[in-house]
């Protein structure tokens, strides 16, 4: 069960990094290309082969996400990972606030931007 939680958190982290303006666009191509491989009908191992056909799709997708996370700036990854895991509250240059949920339990995950007049 813990493996699925870790995998789910890695996918959440990748999505948050994809939306972060501090991540270079060329890095954001990695998860997109991995997903494109899964969707395309041409595979290294055809999907008609039971189990192995699906395993190569999953492997390419996981490899693309992990590579994307590892190549992203570590400070940005740490910031988003802390938010996902419920770390300390702090703000970043992009205007995102991170932190643990309040004791009441209702949480709104979002971004803010300060507008000066």
Secondary structure as UniProt FT lines:
FT   HELIX           2..19
FT   TURN            21..22
FT   HELIX           25..39
FT   TURN            47..48
FT   TURN            50..51
FT   HELIX           52..71
FT   HELIX           74..85
FT   STRAND          90..91
FT   TURN            93..94
FT   STRAND          96..98
FT   TURN            103..104
//
